């Protein structure tokens, strides 16, 4: 099988790497301008009609630049639910692809695993529906943004959209240890903008969204691990101890080799994830996603911890790239473990 990038994919990679290297304020708007937000969506919905390989390219570039953005939750997860829903919302997708709306994925609930039935409930209200419940760790949630919410309606799983500026929301902001802004969102009879799926269709949709998130986070982890390995090798080549560079010590070279092996294993699994998320067989997708989570999670932990160990005290400082990468990879490891 040919794993070389096409000319268009190589251009996307170059564009993403340059954009993320610039960093700075207004990154989300610049990502929209360059088409990165529109990549996975159909052209009739305002997208570019690209696939999971292109999403993987974006994820790896973001990881290598140690960018903290809403892409995983907004594009890879909520965006997947929107574009694969039985009742596709083209207007909502178009706003997301254009960068006009940062749509948050609201699934986690305190004390409940990701596969458990949701206690957030949808109830009929007049000609429509309302949502009541509490979601935790909702990344990039704002009162002005939309949310894709998983819930229960008459005992069945349901996925709904809460539109921007909706009433009945209480948002408590905080941050995860890698700097990601998240919120506890309380829904108090919040009006539903659209129902994306109910019953078995909703269960499938939630699973597909989570599989795409795993694939994106795996690619992001690969980029982060590459950045950590590059920084560690540079440190070993330049830092001197007992009159010799650290790279002259065989034990430290072996540690770096272990990081490289873990990175290349993860790179293969990230590619497998990207190639498998659109597989027709749901059992095959579930198995692949589980394998990817296991391999990438363990590799992320090994690379992050080894990089800090080889850097010494400076590797745990907030200002150092290795310290930042350690926090990002640790969070990905925890996500992969939880599913």
Buried (B, 14 or more C-beta within 10 A) or exposed (E): EEEEBEEEBEEBBEBBBEBBEEEEEEBBEBBBEBBBBBBBBBEEBBBBEBBBBBBBBBBBBBBBBBBBBBBBBBBBBBBBBBBBBEEBBBEBBBBBBBBEBBBBBBBBBEEBEBEEBBBBBBEEEEEEBBBBBBBBBBBBBBEEBBBBBBBBBEEBBBBBBBBBEBEBBEBEEEEBEBEBBBBBBBBEEBBBBBBBBBEEBBBBBBBBBBBBBBBBBBBBBBBBBBBBBEBBBEBBEEBEEEEEBBBBBEEBBEBBEBBBEBBEBBBBBBBBBBBBBEBEEEEEBBEBBEBBBEBBBBBBBBBBBBBBEBBEEEBEEEEBBBBBBBBBBBBBBBBBEEB
